[in-house]
Amino acid sequence: MSREQVARGLVMAAAVAIIFSIAAAQILMGVAILAVAYGRLPVRWPYRWPLAAFLAGTLVAVALSPDPAGGWPQVKKFFVYLIIPLLASTLRSAGDARRLLEYCLAAGVLSSLWSFVQFGRRWFEAEALGVDFYRHYVAQRTTGFMSHWQTFGGQMMMLFAVALALVLFAPRQHRRWLWAVLGVIGAALLLNETRGNWIGAALATVYLVAKARPRLIWTLPVIFGALMLVPPIRDRAVSIVVPHGELDSNQHRKVTWRTGLAMVRAHPWFGIGPEQVQKQFDRYVPADVRRPLPDGNYGHLHNSYLQYAADRGIPAALCLCWMLWAMARSWWRSGVSAEPLALTEAALAVWLGVVSSGFFEWNLANSEVLHLFLVVAICATVAVRTGSKA
């Protein structure tokens, strides 16, 4: 086995490991970095300029923060972005990229199966306690192999989009087992009941079906109507517009968004500092907001773009948007050969899901979600590069 093959195996292992454990993924990334250096592989780093601008903006915001040391967790998160050059430098073909995504889907199935066990436990707990299942479950939902339901939901949303894209666009010989994968991961996503990720998955589904099978677009409202017949899903979906009091976090999100806008108005250029939103939240709550505040998590603003603008400034937030736009633009303009098409459509669907759900949650600050998003993104980028060469 060559040094290049060893490095590629380690990088792919690090990419898949994020579905099981962030610690395992980052340890494997560290070993993979050594393997790439030892193998003297040429380093490729796509999207480096917008990413460099965003990271530089983060460093400036940390330096100007009232508590620079407190912003260290966001500087440590730079390590996650190293998966970009690791994948871009070791994956050699669209086939490599597709296999990596299939490994991720297999890991996602295992995490989904464990989440079914967790859901069953919560159901029987509610029955044993004689309490309303919805109220019992929303506060502690399925997490799969992750530590939080939002993280698990974000991963399942992306893997669902990947599986659906491969079902619709991949060569026929690769589709046989993907229908079962799509069903398992889709069920796990539904039972996770994270509404922002539902919205992201719905938009990704509409995009993929409209692109691949436009004549079947009429089936989507029928499927949605059928899902609304399932009580837990119906109750959670309806809560988007008719919340169960403070239980569904609708009211507290309004407070965080208004407070975030106040932070941006006060500090538009460099923000109030990474990791400062929670510490300074009370200072910026609008005067007309009633106290006590609605129940909910006030550690961040529950909106990725508002969060980055508030804690790092508008220029840094725009640099992140620049990177996201550069990714989508490169995939959209790619060729139409079968293998790259399946991977680029998967990446575009995932991009649409992540960008849309980011309006309701600070999803790209979650290392497990960010890592998997970058894995899908660079798989598509490698497929475009190698496909165009072919």
Secondary structure by P-SEA (a helix, b strand, c coil): ccaaaaaaaaaaaaaaaccccaaaaaaaaaaaaaaaaaaccbbbbcaaaaaaaaaaaaaaaaaaccccccaaaaaaaccccaaaaaaaaccccaaaaaaaaaaaaaaaaaaaaaaaaaaaaaaaaaaaacccccccccccccccccccaaaaaaaaaaaaaaaaaaacccccccccaaaaaaaaaaaaaaaaccaaaaaaaaaaaaaaaaacccccccaaaaaaaaaaacaaaaaaaaccccccccccaaaaaaaaaaaaaaaaaacccccccccccccccccccccccccccccccccccccaaaaaaaaccaaaaaaaaaaaaaaaaaaaacccccaaaaaaaaaaaaaaaaaaacccccccccaaaaaaaaaaaaaaaaaaaaaaac
